[in-house]
Amino acid sequence: MSTWLNRGVGFAVPLLIAFLVSAVVLLAIGENPLDTFSLMLTEGFGSPRRFASTLSAATPLLFTAVGTAICFRAGVFNVGVDGAFLIGGLAAVVAGFSLPAGLGWALVPICLTIAAVFGAAWLFIPGWLLAKLQVDEVVSTLMLNFIALAITGYLVNGPFLSRQSGNNVTPPVHEAAELSRLMPPATLHSGFLMALVVLVAYAFWTRRTPAGLEGAWVGLNRRFSRVVGVSVERTIILAMVLSGVVGGLGGAAHGLGQLHRFTDGFSAGYGFTGMAVALLAHNSPLGMLIGAVLFGALASAGTTIQLFSDIPLDLVNIIQGIVMIFAVIELGRITIRRRAKA
Amino acid sequence: MTTIALGATEIRKSYGSVRANQGISLSVGPGEIHAIVGENGAGKSTLMRVLQGIERPDSGHVTVMDRDVSFAGPAEALAEGIGMVHQEFMLAPDLSLLENLVLGDEPVKWGRGAFALIDWKAAEMQGRELAERIGIEVDWHRRAGAAPVHIQQFVEIIRLLRRGTRILILDEPTAVLAPQQVNELFDLLRRIREDGTAILFISHKIGEVTALADRVTVIRQGKLAFSAAVAETSGKEIASHIVDGANPVIDETKPGSPGEIVLDVRNLSADSVEKSHPLNSISLAVLAGEIVGLAGIAGNGQAELMEALCGLRSATGQVELAGKDMTGLDADRRREAGIGYISADRRHEGLAIEASIEENTIAGSHRTGPISNGIWVSRKAMKNVALERLKQLSVKYGTLRDPVGSLSGGNQQRVVFAREIAGSPQLLLVSQPTRGVDLNGIAAIHSILRDFRDAGGAVLLVSEELDELQLLSDRIVVMAEGRIVGALGADADRREIGRLMVMEGAGA
């Protein structure tokens, strides 16, 4: 099917160019590019444990990519999934260590729900501002990211600071609140399965629910949507809130599954990498799965590759950076289209 | 002596696989008006773009004043004396007409470049002289945006003449004018012709062609289909060439049989968008089984009235649908209550042009049965509903998943009708239903409207084509400056309708 080909090309071309450029860089510093790339491949996918590490790194990206895609397909330029990720992550972790441990198995669903509610509330704000007052969502969500960073930074250094470590981290969550590891000792946790469920739910939502259809129409043509009786305001707010739910859940999965606590620097730019994934995948579920795994592989291979060779970690940054450039080009295209419509 | 003012020889131009011009030749001499007619998409615009130097032809050449030329860009065509009047006027609305006249080529009293002083007296003199020569009067100090449309058009023509235009191209210049204004424009063009200016006149109204032009050329599917002196042909012959020899389907006219009041509007007022008039205390009624035509020059509140009625624009006053109060309800609630809307802007409002034919056909019915149970959408039911609706209006399409933009204008419009009629609305608000639709498509859309009416539906119809309004409507209501200024029978004299259309909105 041609659309599948299209989606594949969305990542293939940027990756190919990225590897060509890195090959030039590697040659320049006197390394053999082929050896390096095959080492990266081995480190990313070579063994079940390495693959688990890749999937583990892909988990937060899956959440943030889906969160971004929900809004982008509705023409809502939400760049604030990172903020929802932070807020949801902190909310889940705080609940995870402050609620009584005696809640047992119920602790995880409670923490997840709290994270979802906080994430939803967080992005409801710019959604409401956009729908009711036409406040530009790019500005408001970008600003809210800084606010989220400042709030969580303050809380993790103040009220929620762990007395034991005193090192910009909260206390660890109760053991009962941790997401189970899927194949110890690898860090891959059930948050990855959650991410897959969210991805499938997204795919289902877009094609099989009235609100999902409306999201696409509002993204394509707001005037048309109004004519066929779709409330554009409601659709915008819903997209933001769902995006917040997914972002919040992503933060919760990261906190409860990966770190078991909240730290300063909780999100390593996951919101933005996820946005790049959504952009290059054109919001398609399968494309986002591929993209998140590829970025995950880069991240996990990058950290170990310098253990086994003289290749600096910066190589991974070069590759990621070049792929990002293509994401930005895609972003530019959407912006131009958006301006042409306004 | 010059024999060819502007000529095209064997022009070919393709965009990818679309062969827009396939060897078109035509010429216009000094002092000649040459009409170019053809359906939308026949290749008229491409040819004009080539003649103006905006597009380079793949092969063939352009002749100006008996010399072969090759334009590197539109500036060179302008320098050769080729000027175009677009459908959308190119005046700066906030400058005065005089400022617009000299903009870009101001007479200078003193200094040069950025330090020049403009000689406004000389400018006004030039304006007066030119206006006098072509026999019109212009208040040069009026703000362009506030001047009547036909005056704006005249100023645009004068501006081109002042810049040395010897070849004037007009792209459907009458679309925005009332009948009297059309006559004024034609008089003006005839006087310009006497001065030796060559005029290319693009139109799709055959009546105008026979009234004004010396020669007519029909373009069909990128090829020259017919060319003759107007004196030696007839409107009927021209029409038959436009639609490929076949006679266009002739509408049969049959009046409706009005019943109960369906739409009752009282004292409706609304704000305006820029350039247009607000709605000023509109009251009107539409009965079941009748088509009420809303006549008026474009931008006199018709679009706003339609939007206000279907809930897309907030308004004050009362709207009742079959006795039920609609005042203050949003578009979705009015839709549920039985108001269908055919937007004038098919590409940006009537359809989501990038979305599939399927989704465009069922949009609006996606929350209720059989497509949805309120939670989930059944793709299968969606497909069946779409197939059913498209079949009912015999829409021609490839597959349901194709983007609706891939259809022809007529079929796109049928998709809109298929969607809007499917819910059996009591009232259909129809705006410019046949704009950009080919002749056979027009006949089909007219019969859809008549069928809807004959089944007891009420229709409020807005069209800039007076012919169409008179053909379809049972009654005609005229709007000017946001008010209703008169109501007439469908067989009213065109001149009477025209007189009302240009009335200052002094109230009915």
Interface residues (C-beta under 8 A of the other chain):
Chain A: R207 R208 T209 P210 G212 L213 E214 A216 W217 L220 N221 R223 F224 S225 R226 V227 V228 G229 V230 S231
Chain B: C310 L312 D330 A331 D332 R335 E336 Y341 S343 D345 H348 E349 G350 L351 A352 I353 E354 A355 E359 A363 G364 H366 R367 S372 I375 W376 V377 R379 R419
